[in-house]
Amino acid sequence: HVGALAAQLGVPLITVGDSALRMGEGYRSAGGTLWQHASDRVNAVEFIRRSLLEGSTTVLVKASRSAGLEQVVRGLFEGVAVETVAPEGTFK
């Protein structure tokens, strides 16, 4: 369902690993044309960084904990200054 929804919204989709291929196939079946598949987390970071350089500004990383995509998020923030929002809504 996630792949089809992404296609309907017209957003790019990057899937990671063999277990995510079905999501990409759903994306393509629903008319999505901006699907890239990364064989591993390192390639996913490269794809996402390239996408951000081309003008995309939003990235949603969605996975089960077993996929380990928190490593992708960490990889995206390596060398980047990040502002965080504290629980009470103030910036740190």
PERA-V235549 format. One record per residue. N is the residue number from 1. PHI is phi in whole degrees, -180 to 180 (NA if undefined). PSI is psi in radians with two decimals (none if undefined). D_LAST is the distance of its C-alpha to the last C-alpha in Angstrom with 2 decimals. Layout:
n={N & N}
phi={PHI & PHI}
psi={PSI & PSI}
d_last={D_LAST & D_LAST}
This chain:
n={1 & 2 & 3 & 4 & 5 & 6 & 7 & 8 & 9 & 10 & 11 & 12 & 13 & 14 & 15 & 16 & 17 & 18 & 19 & 20 & 21 & 22 & 23 & 24 & 25 & 26 & 27 & 28 & 29 & 30 & 31 & 32 & 33 & 34 & 35 & 36 & 37 & 38 & 39 & 40 & 41 & 42 & 43 & 44 & 45 & 46 & 47 & 48 & 49 & 50 & 51 & 52 & 53 & 54 & 55 & 56 & 57 & 58 & 59 & 60 & 61 & 62 & 63 & 64 & 65 & 66 & 67 & 68 & 69 & 70 & 71 & 72 & 73 & 74 & 75 & 76 & 77 & 78 & 79 & 80 & 81 & 82 & 83 & 84 & 85 & 86 & 87 & 88 & 89 & 90 & 91 & 92}
phi={NA & -64 & -62 & -64 & -64 & -60 & -64 & -63 & -83 & 76 & -98 & -67 & -129 & -120 & -104 & -130 & 83 & -61 & -67 & -97 & -60 & -61 & -63 & -65 & -65 & -64 & -62 & -64 & -62 & -87 & 99 & -68 & -121 & -115 & -101 & -124 & -116 & -101 & -71 & -153 & -66 & -63 & -66 & -62 & -60 & -62 & -61 & -68 & -60 & -62 & -62 & -66 & -67 & -84 & 122 & -63 & -123 & -124 & -132 & -109 & -104 & -124 & -168 & -77 & -59 & -67 & -74 & 70 & -74 & -62 & -68 & -66 & -61 & -59 & -62 & -67 & -93 & -61 & 78 & -117 & -75 & -125 & -94 & -116 & -102 & -72 & -53 & -82 & 92 & -97 & -81 & -106}
psi={-0.59 & -0.76 & -0.79 & -0.71 & -0.75 & -0.71 & -0.76 & -0.58 & -0.19 & 0.41 & 2.63 & 2.66 & 2.26 & 2.07 & 2.72 & 2.16 & 2.82 & -0.60 & -0.27 & -0.03 & -0.63 & -0.64 & -0.75 & -0.65 & -0.67 & -0.66 & -0.88 & -0.73 & -0.53 & 0.13 & 0.08 & 2.42 & -0.01 & 0.82 & 2.27 & 2.49 & 2.20 & 2.32 & -0.43 & 3.09 & -0.61 & -0.80 & -0.59 & -0.76 & -0.76 & -0.79 & -0.78 & -0.77 & -0.73 & -0.73 & -0.72 & -0.65 & -0.48 & -0.05 & -0.23 & 2.53 & -0.15 & 2.36 & 2.19 & 2.12 & 1.98 & 2.19 & 2.92 & 2.77 & -0.53 & -0.37 & -0.37 & 0.48 & -0.10 & -0.44 & -0.56 & -0.78 & -0.80 & -0.74 & -0.61 & -0.55 & -0.03 & 2.18 & 0.20 & 2.30 & 2.26 & 2.33 & 2.39 & 2.73 & 2.15 & 2.75 & -0.58 & 0.10 & 0.06 & 2.62 & 2.52 & none}
d_last={36.11 & 32.74 & 34.60 & 36.81 & 34.00 & 32.15 & 35.48 & 36.07 & 32.71 & 33.52 & 30.45 & 30.81 & 31.01 & 30.49 & 31.91 & 31.76 & 34.71 & 38.09 & 36.98 & 35.08 & 38.13 & 39.30 & 36.18 & 36.89 & 40.52 & 39.61 & 37.49 & 40.45 & 42.93 & 41.02 & 41.27 & 38.01 & 38.53 & 35.18 & 35.18 & 34.53 & 35.01 & 33.40 & 35.43 & 32.48 & 28.70 & 28.95 & 30.87 & 28.47 & 25.60 & 28.05 & 29.11 & 25.64 & 24.60 & 27.93 & 27.40 & 24.07 & 25.91 & 28.65 & 26.48 & 25.15 & 21.59 & 21.12 & 21.59 & 22.28 & 22.90 & 25.29 & 27.30 & 28.55 & 26.95 & 30.15 & 29.55 & 26.65 & 24.74 & 21.40 & 22.76 & 22.96 & 19.31 & 18.49 & 21.10 & 19.64 & 16.33 & 18.24 & 17.83 & 15.23 & 11.88 & 9.51 & 6.38 & 5.69 & 6.25 & 6.39 & 10.17 & 10.62 & 9.45 & 6.57 & 3.78 & 0.00}
